[in-house]
Amino acid sequence: MTSPLLDTPLYTSLIDLLRHQTQINGSKVCFSLLANGTEVTESITYAELDARARAIAVELRTLAKPSDRAMLLMPNGIDYIVGFWGCVYAGIVAVTAYPPQHKRRDWGRLNSILGDCDAALVLSSVEHEVSVASWLLESSHQCKQFVVGKEFVPLAEQWEMPDVHSETLAYLQYSSGSTGSPKGVMLGHGNLIHNTALIAQEFSLDDSSNCVTWLPMYHDMGFVGGVLSPMGVGASVWLLPPPVVLQTPFLWLKAISDFKAVTSGGPNFIYEHCVARISDEQKQVLDLSAWRIAANGAEPIHTETLERFYTTFAQCNLAKSTLKPCYGMAETCLFVTASAHEAQYRSAALDSVALQKGRIVASGLGRGKEAVVHAPSSGRINDQMSIRIVDPETKSALADDQVGEIWVRGESVAQGYWNKPEATANTFDNELEGEAGYLRTGDLGFVLDGWLYVSGRAKEVVIVNGRNLYPQDIEATVQSVDKDIAPHGGAVFETPGNQVVLVQELTRRGMRRDDLDQIILSIRQAVAEVHEISFASIVLIKPVSLPKTTSGKIQRLKTRALYLDGEFAVGTPSDLSIKSNVIALWQASSISKSAANHAEHPAPAPLLPEWVAGDDAAIRDWVRAWIAIRLDVSVDKIDPTQKLVATGLDSVDAMTLTHELSQIVDSVLSPDLIWQYPTINELVAFLAAFRSETFEEDLMLEGEI
């Protein structure tokens, strides 16, 4: 099937798209915000969005000129969407981002993006007006600030159509760029119109295809998939704040059930999160029969996850054909392939040994389960995107039974990287068999019976909970912790099972220090605070012992291979073994400098059927025990004065803890709780006081005081 939008496009710019929907669906609600995850707190029609966008455009044109850049520094919500369209209607290039809420975590990356795109404007919400102004002042940025929500709507009548066409740059997507050298993907109006129409074609979407989305709008899957694509067909969208879904994934599926959503999705981890966190009782109120498109993308897809999710929610009328593994990236706006709207996902049973050698051989030769890999497909190849499997070294096409780099060509492929001609040429301007314009994805894969299978990812990118992280960013954070951590002496990489590992050189003075445990603790704390991830293992090694090229480049893939081969284990090294360079080894499962020292079996968390008001000790014991069980360590390893993020909890763990605390105190707690009260003692003091206050309120309501 081919979408009529692809055959004869109704419009050549995003402005045409929204003006068209305003004409035919003006009174229809296009976006509704579920701020608390359950109730509609704000909504906007297509006509209202058009009017607010025109009004903002008039005001923005007094602050900047067409083709200037404007950063969107707002949380997920309707104002974010209004601000984006205000930029589009003004002919200004939007730059999707997020508010600078946490100085250590957010400011460095936002500074890099602002500097790279040379923004003339920043757009903030009323809620974050002060914090954005403080960031601009303290960071000495000279660009102007506009507050969405304070626009004068009658100005809409003064709006004039800017000079835009299909080749005009619409916005910059900084999806996964390094803070050292961020890369803004240049998405043109024509690119976005083509990709949203392709999504509509492959998923058979129309104006009745209700959508529920919780994904961050600064991410391509969140904005192109959750905002622009539904607008392209005139559908209605319900918005959930990302922290609400991470804390209580039931509310995501409940919204899909309540609003009869046809399409919704997220990275692989959110499906695992639902399986682990949604109770049998909660499943009883879910009806997922309307859900046809459950997109699974943005990180490696696991066949086991697809099977577990279907098995778990089949009783809620979930059809197996709803699960749609996808493949795409910001460099193609979003979408490249997916399982067709009517088809079930596919999985191929392959010989693991042959796959490691780059060949595709079906299993079933009686070699045992360990020799079989069940590879999930990322969808069938469509008629709009040319996909070729290429030898990355020779740049020649490979046969269907071989693994190679995935190259993509089509109208959805972006214009390149902002102000980076060399990187643009290397990535976007590749020729294959006489055809120019192929995008090198950096991902490995193969094609089997017309379906694409992704067998590896971009070489060094670390993907955690759907977020792409550059290892050099994490390494820079590590090396800022202590003067005895060697600069340009670390390698961060990901192992099978999505575990993140650090191998880091110390200085010669650092080798002789007796507080290596404290250095490791400081590393964990800094990385958790800045990047919201936790390491599975940290290896401290001697100076000048990290694998590097002759030109001094860090060999992360070689370091990873050595780690997986056990070369960084603590033991009795041979003279030639790299083990002799290991100074200290910490692993999340043992909290130990030595592999020989194993943690005791953690004690079970105490039950607190009734939380005694003001009982700090009971609350502290519960929180410490909960963390110990989560991390599989002994309780005595959990220091109540230590920052929670330094224990090894990642962002999803923090949301889970907040959710369980909310259930215990029988009140909704802020998703940002762990950032507001960063140590166990601070958290306990808040909870004790909070419970005491609510206890008194309950008594007053019951007439007892």
C-alpha positions as CSV (number, residue, x, y, z in Angstrom):
1,M,0.0,0.0,0.0
2,T,1.2,3.5,-0.8
3,S,0.0,6.6,1.1
4,P,-1.7,9.2,-1.0
5,L,0.4,11.7,0.9
6,L,3.5,10.1,-0.7
7,D,2.0,9.9,-4.2
8,T,0.7,13.5,-4.4
9,P,1.6,15.4,-1.2
10,L,-1.1,17.9,0.0
11,Y,1.6,20.2,1.2
12,T,5.3,21.1,0.8
13,S,5.9,22.6,4.2
14,L,4.9,22.0,7.8
15,I,3.0,25.3,7.7
16,D,0.8,23.9,4.9
17,L,0.3,20.8,7.1
18,L,-1.1,22.6,10.1
19,R,-3.1,25.1,8.0
20,H,-4.7,22.2,6.1
21,Q,-5.6,20.4,9.4
22,T,-7.0,23.7,10.8
23,Q,-9.3,24.0,7.7
24,I,-10.7,20.4,7.9
25,N,-10.3,19.6,11.7
26,G,-10.2,23.1,13.3
27,S,-12.6,22.4,16.2
28,K,-11.1,19.0,16.9
29,V,-8.9,18.6,20.0
30,C,-5.4,17.7,18.8
31,F,-3.5,17.5,22.1
32,S,-4.7,16.8,25.7
33,L,-2.3,16.8,28.6
34,L,-2.7,14.3,31.5
35,A,-0.4,16.1,33.9
36,N,-1.0,13.6,36.7
37,G,-1.3,10.6,34.4
38,T,-5.1,10.2,34.7
39,E,-7.0,13.5,34.2
40,V,-7.0,15.9,31.3
41,T,-5.6,19.2,32.7
42,E,-5.2,21.1,29.5
43,S,-6.2,20.7,25.8
44,I,-5.9,22.5,22.5
45,T,-7.7,22.3,19.2
46,Y,-6.1,22.5,15.8
47,A,-7.5,26.0,15.3
48,E,-6.3,27.1,18.7
49,L,-2.8,25.8,18.0
50,D,-2.8,27.6,14.7
51,A,-3.9,30.9,16.3
52,R,-1.3,30.7,19.1
53,A,1.4,29.7,16.7
54,R,0.7,32.7,14.4
55,A,0.6,35.1,17.4
56,I,4.0,33.8,18.7
57,A,5.4,34.0,15.2
58,V,4.6,37.7,15.1
59,E,6.3,38.3,18.4
60,L,9.3,36.2,17.5
61,R,9.9,38.1,14.3
62,T,10.5,41.2,16.4
63,L,13.3,39.3,18.3
64,A,15.0,37.3,15.5
65,K,15.0,37.0,11.7
66,P,14.1,34.0,9.5
67,S,16.6,31.1,9.7
68,D,17.8,32.1,13.1
69,R,17.8,29.3,15.7
70,A,15.6,29.1,18.8
71,M,16.1,26.5,21.5
72,L,13.0,25.0,23.1
73,L,13.7,24.8,26.8
74,M,10.4,23.4,28.1
75,P,9.1,20.2,29.6
76,N,6.8,17.9,27.7
77,G,3.4,19.6,27.2
78,I,1.2,21.7,25.0
79,D,3.3,24.8,25.4
80,Y,6.3,22.9,23.9
81,I,4.2,22.1,20.8
82,V,2.9,25.6,20.6
83,G,6.4,27.0,20.8
84,F,7.7,24.7,18.1
85,W,4.9,25.8,15.7
86,G,5.5,29.4,16.6
87,C,9.1,29.0,15.4
88,V,7.9,27.2,12.2
89,Y,5.3,29.9,11.4
90,A,8.1,32.6,11.9
91,G,10.5,30.8,9.6
92,I,12.9,30.4,12.6
93,V,14.7,27.1,13.0
94,A,13.6,25.3,16.2
95,V,16.1,23.4,18.3
96,T,14.5,20.7,20.4
97,A,15.9,20.6,24.0
98,Y,14.7,20.6,27.6
99,P,14.7,23.0,30.6
100,P,18.0,23.5,32.5
101,Q,16.6,22.1,35.8
102,H,19.7,20.5,37.3
103,K,23.0,22.4,37.0
104,R,25.4,19.5,36.9
105,R,23.2,17.2,34.8
106,D,21.8,19.6,32.2
107,W,23.8,22.8,31.9
108,G,26.9,21.4,30.2
109,R,25.0,19.7,27.4
110,L,22.7,22.7,26.9
111,N,25.6,25.1,26.8
112,S,27.2,22.9,24.1
113,I,24.0,22.8,22.0
114,L,23.4,26.5,22.3
115,G,27.0,27.2,21.3
116,D,26.9,24.8,18.4
117,C,23.7,26.1,16.9
118,D,24.4,29.8,17.8
119,A,20.9,30.3,19.0
120,A,19.4,33.8,18.9
121,L,16.5,32.9,21.1
122,V,15.4,30.5,23.8
123,L,11.7,29.7,24.4
124,S,10.7,28.7,27.9
125,S,7.4,28.0,29.7
126,V,6.0,30.2,32.5
127,E,6.9,27.4,34.9
128,H,10.6,27.5,34.0
129,E,10.9,31.2,33.1
130,V,13.1,32.0,36.1
131,S,15.4,28.9,35.9
132,V,16.0,29.5,32.2
133,A,16.8,33.2,32.9
134,S,19.2,32.2,35.6
135,W,21.0,29.7,33.3
136,L,21.3,32.3,30.6
137,L,22.7,34.9,33.1
138,E,25.1,32.6,34.9
139,S,26.3,31.0,31.6
140,S,26.8,34.5,30.0
141,H,24.6,33.7,27.0
142,Q,23.5,36.8,25.2
143,C,20.5,35.3,23.4
144,K,16.9,36.6,24.1
145,Q,14.2,34.8,26.0
146,F,10.6,34.4,25.0
147,V,8.0,32.9,27.4
148,V,5.4,30.7,25.7
149,G,2.0,31.2,27.4
150,K,2.4,35.0,27.6
151,E,1.8,35.6,23.9
152,F,-0.9,38.1,22.9
153,V,-3.2,35.9,20.8
154,P,-4.9,38.8,18.9
155,L,-1.6,39.4,17.2
156,A,-2.3,36.3,15.1
157,E,-4.2,38.5,12.6
158,Q,-0.9,40.2,11.8
159,W,0.9,37.0,10.8
160,E,2.4,36.8,7.3
161,M,3.5,33.6,5.6
162,P,7.3,33.2,5.7
163,D,9.3,32.1,2.6
164,V,9.5,28.4,3.3
165,H,9.5,25.4,1.0
166,S,10.4,21.7,1.1
167,E,14.1,22.3,1.3
168,T,13.8,24.9,4.0
169,L,15.4,23.8,7.3
170,A,12.6,23.2,9.9
171,Y,14.5,22.2,13.0
172,L,17.7,20.8,14.5
173,Q,17.5,17.5,16.4
174,Y,20.4,17.0,18.8
175,S,19.4,13.4,19.7
176,S,22.7,11.9,20.9
177,G,25.5,14.3,20.3
178,S,28.5,14.5,22.5
179,T,28.8,17.5,24.8
180,G,32.3,18.0,23.4
181,S,31.2,18.1,19.8
182,P,27.4,18.0,19.5
183,K,25.8,17.2,16.2
184,G,22.6,18.8,15.2
185,V,20.7,16.8,12.5
186,M,19.2,19.2,10.0
187,L,15.6,18.2,9.3
188,G,14.0,20.0,6.3
189,H,10.2,20.5,5.9
190,G,10.2,18.0,3.0
191,N,12.1,15.4,5.0
192,L,9.5,15.6,7.8
193,I,6.5,15.5,5.5
194,H,7.8,12.5,3.8
195,N,8.7,10.6,7.0
196,T,5.3,11.3,8.7
197,A,3.5,10.2,5.5
198,L,5.6,7.1,5.4
199,I,4.7,6.3,9.0
200,A,1.0,6.8,8.1
201,Q,1.5,4.4,5.1
202,E,3.2,1.6,7.0
203,F,0.9,1.8,10.0
204,S,-2.4,2.6,8.1
205,L,-3.1,5.6,10.2
206,D,-5.9,8.1,9.7
207,D,-7.7,10.8,11.6
208,S,-9.3,8.2,13.9
209,S,-5.9,6.8,15.0
210,N,-5.8,8.1,18.5
211,C,-2.3,8.3,20.0
212,V,-0.9,8.2,23.6
213,T,2.7,9.4,24.0
214,W,5.0,9.8,27.0
215,L,8.3,10.0,25.2
216,P,10.5,13.2,25.6
217,M,9.8,15.7,22.9
218,Y,13.5,16.5,22.6
219,H,13.9,13.0,21.2
220,D,13.1,12.1,17.6
221,M,10.7,9.2,18.6
222,G,8.9,11.6,21.0
223,F,8.5,14.5,18.6
224,V,8.3,13.1,15.1
225,G,6.5,9.9,16.3
226,G,4.3,11.4,19.1
227,V,3.6,14.9,17.8
228,L,4.1,15.4,14.0
229,S,3.0,12.1,12.7
230,P,-0.5,12.2,14.4
231,M,-0.9,15.8,13.2
232,G,-0.1,14.7,9.7
233,V,-3.3,12.5,9.6
234,G,-5.4,14.8,11.8
235,A,-5.5,12.5,14.8
236,S,-5.9,13.3,18.6
237,V,-3.0,12.8,21.0
238,W,-2.9,12.4,24.8
239,L,0.3,13.5,26.4
240,L,1.7,11.9,29.6
241,P,4.8,13.4,31.4
242,P,7.8,10.9,31.1
243,P,8.5,10.8,34.8
244,V,4.9,9.8,35.5
245,V,5.2,6.8,33.2
246,L,8.6,5.8,34.5
247,Q,7.3,5.9,38.1
248,T,4.0,4.2,37.4
249,P,3.9,2.4,34.0
250,F,0.4,1.3,34.7
251,L,-0.8,4.8,33.9
252,W,0.6,4.5,30.4
253,L,-1.4,1.4,29.6
254,K,-4.4,2.8,31.5
255,A,-4.4,5.9,29.2
256,I,-4.2,3.6,26.1
257,S,-7.1,1.7,27.5
258,D,-9.2,4.7,28.5
259,F,-8.8,6.7,25.3
260,K,-8.8,3.8,22.9
261,A,-5.4,4.6,21.6
262,V,-4.5,3.0,18.3
263,T,-0.8,3.9,18.5
264,S,1.7,4.3,21.3
265,G,5.2,3.0,22.0
266,G,8.7,3.4,23.5
267,P,12.1,1.7,23.8
268,N,12.4,-1.9,24.7
269,F,12.9,-1.2,28.4
270,I,9.5,0.3,28.9
271,Y,7.8,-3.0,27.9
272,E,10.0,-4.8,30.4
273,H,9.1,-2.2,33.0
274,C,5.4,-2.9,32.4
275,V,5.8,-6.6,32.8
276,A,7.7,-6.2,36.1
277,R,5.6,-3.4,37.6
278,I,1.9,-3.9,36.6
279,S,0.0,-6.1,39.0
280,D,-2.7,-8.7,38.2
281,E,-5.3,-6.5,39.9
282,Q,-4.3,-3.6,37.6
283,K,-4.5,-5.8,34.5
284,Q,-8.2,-6.4,35.3
285,V,-9.1,-2.8,34.4
286,L,-7.1,-2.7,31.1
287,D,-8.7,-3.2,27.7
288,L,-6.0,-2.9,25.0
289,S,-8.1,-4.1,22.1
290,A,-7.9,-0.8,20.3
291,W,-4.1,-0.7,20.4
292,R,-2.8,-1.7,17.0
293,I,0.6,-0.1,16.9
294,A,3.0,-0.7,19.8
295,A,6.2,0.7,18.4
296,N,9.4,-0.7,20.0
297,G,12.5,1.1,19.0
298,A,15.4,3.5,20.0
299,E,17.4,0.7,21.7
300,P,18.2,-3.0,21.0
301,I,15.0,-5.1,20.8
302,H,14.8,-8.4,22.5
303,T,12.6,-11.3,21.3
304,E,12.2,-12.3,24.9
305,T,10.7,-8.9,25.8
306,L,8.2,-9.1,23.0
307,E,7.1,-12.5,24.1
308,R,6.9,-11.6,27.7
309,F,4.9,-8.5,27.1
310,Y,2.4,-10.3,24.9
311,T,2.0,-13.2,27.3
312,T,1.6,-10.9,30.2
313,F,-1.1,-8.6,28.6
314,A,-2.9,-11.0,26.3
315,Q,-5.6,-11.3,29.0
316,C,-6.1,-7.5,28.4
317,N,-7.1,-8.1,24.8
318,L,-3.7,-7.3,23.4
319,A,-3.2,-8.7,19.9
320,K,0.2,-10.2,19.1
321,S,0.2,-8.3,15.8
322,T,0.1,-5.0,17.9
323,L,3.8,-5.4,18.8
324,K,5.9,-3.5,16.2
325,P,9.7,-3.6,16.4
326,C,11.0,-0.6,14.4
327,Y,14.2,0.8,13.1
328,G,15.2,4.4,12.5
329,M,17.2,7.3,13.7
330,A,17.3,11.1,13.9
331,E,19.2,11.2,10.6
332,T,16.1,9.8,8.8
333,C,13.8,12.1,10.8
334,L,12.7,8.9,12.7
335,F,11.3,6.0,10.7
336,V,13.0,3.5,8.4
337,T,11.3,0.2,8.9
338,A,8.6,-1.5,11.0
339,S,6.4,-4.6,11.0
340,A,3.5,-3.8,8.7
341,H,0.2,-2.8,10.3
342,E,-1.4,-6.2,9.7
343,A,1.6,-8.4,10.2
344,Q,3.1,-10.0,13.3
345,Y,6.7,-9.4,14.2
346,R,9.3,-11.9,13.0
347,S,12.2,-13.6,14.7
348,A,14.9,-15.6,13.0
349,A,16.6,-18.6,14.7
350,L,20.3,-18.3,13.6
351,D,23.5,-20.1,14.1
352,S,25.4,-18.0,16.6
353,V,28.9,-19.0,15.5
354,A,28.1,-18.1,11.9
355,L,26.5,-14.8,12.9
356,Q,29.7,-13.8,14.8
357,K,31.6,-14.4,11.6
358,G,29.2,-12.2,9.6
359,R,27.2,-15.0,7.9
360,I,23.5,-15.8,8.1
361,V,22.9,-19.5,8.7
362,A,19.6,-20.9,9.9
363,S,19.8,-23.0,13.1
364,G,18.2,-26.4,13.7
365,L,21.4,-28.4,13.0
366,G,21.2,-30.1,16.4
367,R,24.1,-28.1,17.9
368,G,22.3,-27.2,21.2
369,K,20.5,-24.1,22.5
370,E,23.7,-22.2,23.2
371,A,24.4,-22.2,19.5
372,V,21.1,-20.5,18.5
373,V,20.4,-16.8,18.4
374,H,16.8,-15.6,18.2
375,A,17.1,-12.4,16.3
376,P,14.0,-10.1,16.2
377,S,13.4,-8.3,12.9
378,S,13.0,-4.5,12.9
379,G,10.4,-4.7,10.1
380,R,9.9,-5.2,6.4
381,I,11.6,-3.0,3.8
382,N,9.1,-0.5,2.3
383,D,8.9,1.1,-1.1
384,Q,10.2,4.5,0.0
385,M,13.5,3.8,1.7
386,S,16.3,2.0,-0.2
387,I,18.2,-0.2,2.3
388,R,21.5,-1.9,1.4
389,I,23.9,-4.0,3.4
390,V,27.4,-2.8,2.7
391,D,31.0,-3.8,3.7
392,P,32.0,-0.9,5.8
393,E,35.7,-1.2,4.8
394,T,35.4,-1.6,1.0
395,K,32.0,0.2,0.7
396,S,30.7,-2.5,-1.6
397,A,27.3,-4.2,-1.5
398,L,27.1,-7.5,0.3
399,A,25.0,-10.6,-0.5
400,D,21.8,-11.3,1.4
401,D,23.4,-14.0,3.6
402,Q,26.0,-11.6,5.0
403,V,26.1,-9.1,7.8
404,G,27.3,-5.6,7.0
405,E,26.6,-1.9,7.7
406,I,23.1,-0.7,7.0
407,W,23.0,2.1,4.4
408,V,19.8,4.0,3.8
409,R,18.6,6.3,0.9
410,G,15.3,8.2,0.6
411,E,13.5,11.5,0.9
412,S,13.3,11.1,4.7
413,V,17.1,11.2,5.0
414,A,18.1,14.6,6.6
415,Q,20.2,17.3,5.0
416,G,23.2,16.7,7.2
417,Y,24.8,17.9,10.4
418,W,24.6,21.6,11.3
419,N,27.9,23.4,10.4
420,K,29.8,20.1,10.1
421,P,30.6,19.6,6.4
422,E,33.2,16.9,6.9
423,A,30.9,14.8,9.1
424,T,28.0,15.4,6.7
425,A,30.1,14.2,3.8
426,N,31.2,11.1,5.6
427,T,27.8,10.1,6.9
428,F,25.2,11.4,4.4
429,D,27.0,11.7,1.0
430,N,28.0,8.1,0.1
431,E,27.8,6.5,-3.3
432,L,26.9,2.9,-3.9
433,E,26.7,1.3,-7.4
434,G,26.4,4.7,-9.1
435,E,23.7,6.0,-6.8
436,A,24.6,8.9,-4.5
437,G,23.0,10.1,-1.3
438,Y,23.3,7.0,0.9
439,L,23.4,7.5,4.7
440,R,25.8,5.4,6.6
441,T,24.0,4.4,9.8
442,G,26.9,2.9,11.6
443,D,24.7,-0.1,12.6
444,L,25.2,-3.6,11.5
445,G,22.5,-5.9,10.1
446,F,21.2,-8.1,7.3
447,V,18.1,-8.6,5.2
448,L,16.2,-11.9,5.2
449,D,13.2,-12.4,3.0
450,G,12.6,-8.7,2.6
451,W,12.8,-8.0,6.4
452,L,15.6,-6.0,8.1
453,Y,17.4,-7.4,11.1
454,V,19.7,-5.2,13.2
455,S,22.5,-7.3,14.7
456,G,24.7,-4.6,16.2
457,R,24.6,-0.9,16.9
458,A,26.8,2.1,16.2
459,K,30.2,1.0,17.3
460,E,30.7,3.0,20.5
461,V,27.4,4.6,21.5
462,V,26.0,3.4,24.9
463,I,22.3,3.0,25.0
464,V,20.6,3.0,28.4
465,N,16.8,3.1,28.8
466,G,16.3,4.3,25.3
467,R,18.9,7.1,25.6
468,N,22.0,7.3,23.4
469,L,25.0,8.3,25.4
470,Y,28.5,9.0,24.0
471,P,31.2,7.3,26.0
472,Q,33.5,10.4,25.8
473,D,30.9,12.4,27.7
474,I,30.8,9.9,30.5
475,E,34.6,9.6,30.5
476,A,35.0,13.3,30.8
477,T,32.7,13.3,33.9
478,V,34.8,10.5,35.4
479,Q,38.1,12.3,34.8
480,S,36.8,15.5,36.5
481,V,36.2,13.7,39.8
482,D,39.8,13.5,41.1
483,K,43.2,14.8,40.1
484,D,44.6,11.3,40.3
485,I,42.3,9.9,37.6
486,A,44.3,10.1,34.4
487,P,43.0,12.4,31.7
488,H,42.3,10.7,28.3
489,G,42.8,7.4,30.1
490,G,39.3,5.9,30.3
491,A,37.1,3.7,28.2
492,V,33.4,3.4,28.7
493,F,31.6,0.6,26.8
494,E,28.5,-1.6,27.0
495,T,28.5,-5.3,27.4
496,P,25.8,-7.9,26.5
497,G,22.8,-7.4,28.8
498,N,23.1,-3.6,28.4
499,Q,25.5,-3.2,31.3
500,V,27.9,-0.2,31.3
501,V,31.5,-0.7,32.3
502,L,34.4,1.7,32.9
503,V,38.1,0.9,32.6
504,Q,40.1,3.9,33.8
505,E,43.8,4.6,34.3
506,L,45.1,6.2,37.5
507,T,48.1,8.5,37.7
508,R,51.3,7.1,39.3
509,R,50.5,8.9,42.5
510,G,47.0,7.5,42.4
511,M,48.4,4.0,42.3
512,R,49.7,4.5,45.8
513,R,46.6,5.9,47.4
514,D,44.8,3.9,50.0
515,D,41.4,5.4,49.4
516,L,40.5,3.7,46.1
517,D,37.1,2.8,47.5
518,Q,36.3,6.5,47.9
519,I,37.6,7.3,44.4
520,I,35.3,4.6,43.0
521,L,32.4,5.9,45.1
522,S,33.0,9.4,43.8
523,I,33.0,8.2,40.2
524,R,29.7,6.4,40.6
525,Q,28.1,9.4,42.3
526,A,29.3,11.9,39.6
527,V,28.2,9.7,36.7
528,A,24.8,9.0,38.3
529,E,24.2,12.7,38.9
530,V,25.3,13.9,35.5
531,H,24.2,11.0,33.2
532,E,21.6,9.2,35.3
533,I,23.2,5.8,34.8
534,S,25.0,3.3,37.0
535,F,28.1,1.2,36.2
536,A,28.0,-2.6,36.4
537,S,31.7,-2.6,36.9
538,I,34.6,-0.2,37.4
539,V,38.2,-1.3,36.7
540,L,41.1,1.0,37.8
541,I,44.3,0.3,36.0
542,K,47.9,1.5,35.9
543,P,49.1,4.5,33.9
544,V,49.7,4.0,30.1
545,S,48.0,0.6,30.1
546,L,44.7,1.4,28.4
547,P,44.6,0.1,24.8
548,K,45.2,3.0,22.4
549,T,46.1,3.4,18.7
550,T,49.6,4.7,17.7
551,S,48.0,8.1,17.3
552,G,46.7,8.0,20.9
553,K,43.0,7.3,20.2
554,I,41.3,5.2,22.8
555,Q,40.4,1.7,21.6
556,R,37.1,1.2,23.3
557,L,36.1,-1.9,21.3
558,K,39.5,-3.6,22.0
559,T,39.1,-2.7,25.7
560,R,35.6,-4.2,25.7
561,A,36.9,-7.4,24.1
562,L,39.6,-7.7,26.7
563,Y,37.1,-7.2,29.5
564,L,34.7,-9.8,28.1
565,D,37.7,-12.3,27.8
566,G,38.3,-11.9,31.5
567,E,41.6,-10.0,31.1
568,F,40.6,-7.4,33.7
569,A,39.7,-9.9,36.4
570,V,41.7,-9.9,39.6
571,G,43.7,-13.1,40.0
572,T,47.2,-14.5,39.6
573,P,48.4,-12.8,36.4
574,S,50.9,-14.2,34.0
575,D,53.9,-12.0,33.1
576,L,52.3,-11.0,29.8
577,S,48.7,-10.6,31.0
578,I,47.0,-7.3,31.3
579,K,45.7,-8.4,34.7
580,S,49.0,-7.3,36.1
581,N,47.9,-3.7,35.3
582,V,44.7,-3.9,37.4
583,I,44.8,-1.9,40.6
584,A,41.2,-2.2,41.8
585,L,38.0,-3.8,40.6
586,W,34.5,-2.9,41.7
587,Q,31.4,-4.7,40.6
588,A,27.8,-3.8,41.3
589,S,27.0,-7.3,42.6
590,S,29.8,-7.3,45.1
591,I,30.8,-3.8,46.1
592,S,34.3,-5.0,46.4
593,K,37.8,-4.0,45.2
594,S,38.6,-7.7,44.7
595,A,36.6,-10.3,42.9
596,A,37.5,-12.6,45.8
597,N,35.5,-10.6,48.3
598,H,31.8,-11.4,47.9
599,A,28.9,-9.6,49.5
600,E,26.7,-11.3,52.1
601,H,23.2,-12.3,51.0
602,P,21.0,-9.2,51.4
603,A,18.4,-9.2,54.1
604,P,14.8,-9.0,53.0
605,A,13.1,-5.6,53.3
606,P,11.1,-5.1,56.5
607,L,7.4,-5.0,56.1
608,L,5.7,-1.7,57.0
609,P,1.9,-2.4,56.9
610,E,1.4,0.8,58.9
611,W,4.0,3.5,58.7
612,V,4.4,4.9,62.2
613,A,4.4,8.7,62.0
614,G,7.8,10.2,62.8
615,D,9.5,6.8,63.1
616,D,12.8,7.7,61.3
617,A,14.5,4.5,62.2
618,A,11.8,2.3,60.7
619,I,11.7,4.3,57.5
620,R,15.5,4.4,57.2
621,D,15.7,0.6,57.7
622,W,13.1,0.1,55.0
623,V,14.8,2.3,52.4
624,R,18.2,0.8,53.1
625,A,16.9,-2.7,52.7
626,W,15.0,-1.8,49.6
627,I,18.2,-0.5,47.9
628,A,20.2,-3.5,49.1
629,I,17.7,-5.9,47.5
630,R,17.6,-3.8,44.3
631,L,21.4,-3.9,44.0
632,D,21.9,-7.4,45.5
633,V,24.2,-6.2,48.2
634,S,24.3,-6.4,52.0
635,V,22.4,-3.8,53.9
636,D,25.5,-2.7,55.8
637,K,27.0,-1.5,52.5
638,I,24.2,1.1,52.2
639,D,25.4,4.3,53.9
640,P,22.4,6.6,54.8
641,T,24.6,9.7,54.5
642,Q,25.6,8.8,50.9
643,K,23.7,10.2,47.9
644,L,21.2,7.8,46.7
645,V,22.4,8.1,43.1
646,A,25.9,7.0,44.3
647,T,24.6,3.7,45.5
648,G,24.2,2.5,41.9
649,L,20.5,3.2,41.4
650,D,19.7,4.5,37.9
651,S,16.9,6.8,36.9
652,V,14.4,3.9,36.5
653,D,15.3,2.5,39.9
654,A,14.8,6.0,41.4
655,M,11.3,6.2,39.9
656,T,10.5,2.7,41.1
657,L,11.6,3.6,44.7
658,T,9.4,6.8,44.6
659,H,6.5,4.7,43.3
660,E,6.7,2.2,46.2
661,L,7.1,5.0,48.7
662,S,4.0,6.6,47.3
663,Q,2.1,3.4,47.9
664,I,3.3,3.2,51.5
665,V,2.4,6.7,52.4
666,D,-0.7,6.5,50.3
667,S,0.0,9.8,48.6
668,V,1.4,11.0,45.2
669,L,5.1,11.9,45.6
670,S,7.0,14.1,43.2
671,P,8.8,12.1,40.5
672,D,11.8,14.4,41.2
673,L,11.9,13.2,44.9
674,I,15.3,11.7,44.7
675,W,16.8,14.9,43.4
676,Q,15.0,17.0,46.0
677,Y,16.2,14.8,48.9
678,P,19.4,13.2,47.6
679,T,20.6,11.2,50.6
680,I,18.8,8.5,52.5
681,N,18.8,10.6,55.7
682,E,17.3,13.6,53.9
683,L,14.7,11.4,52.2
684,V,13.8,9.8,55.5
685,A,13.5,13.2,57.3
686,F,11.1,14.4,54.6
687,L,9.0,11.1,54.6
688,A,8.8,11.2,58.4
689,A,7.6,14.8,58.4
690,F,5.3,14.2,55.4
691,R,3.7,11.2,57.0
692,S,3.2,13.0,60.3
693,E,1.5,15.9,58.5
694,T,-0.8,13.6,56.5
695,F,-1.5,11.5,59.6
696,E,-2.8,14.6,61.4
697,E,-4.8,15.6,58.4
698,D,-6.4,12.2,58.3
699,L,-7.3,12.4,62.0
700,M,-8.9,15.9,61.5
701,L,-10.9,14.6,58.6
702,E,-12.1,11.7,60.7
703,G,-13.0,14.1,63.6
704,E,-10.6,12.6,66.1
705,I,-8.7,15.9,66.6
